[in-house]
Amino acid sequence: MTARESIISQLAEGEVYIGSITNADGAGHHVILLPGDVEKTWTEAMKWAKEAGGDLPNRVEQALLYANHSDRFKKDWYWSNQKDEDGFAWYQYFLNGSQSGISQYYRLRAVAVRRLPIQ
């Protein structure tokens, strides 16, 4: 059984294996999409994702979600876990794949992911 197959066999109900990401230093992780899709401010979304057992996806993970799983998302703006400048955070637009920063006080959509280290 491959590492990917092993991870997929351990997914909880409603979880979706998204793929893996390897950094320039060789470290990497698998990305698991958790169930749920909510509309919240950035701070509320960060709290919600943590309570769901995960985190908001980072910008690289969002690009992977858009490239390979955009059919699972509304054609809307989704928060990332990355701050931009003071009071702003990054988002991914699932209509066209663009990413940009916006005030954390806007209510955008959010999903949660969990990460498993590649061993």
Secondary structure, DSSP 4 states (H G I P E B T S, - for coil): --HHHHHHHTPPTT-EEEEEEE-TTS-EEEEEEPS--EEE-HHHHHHHHHHTTSB---HHHHHHHHHHHGGGS-SSEEEEEEE-STTEEEEEETTT--EEEEETTS-EEE--EEEEE--
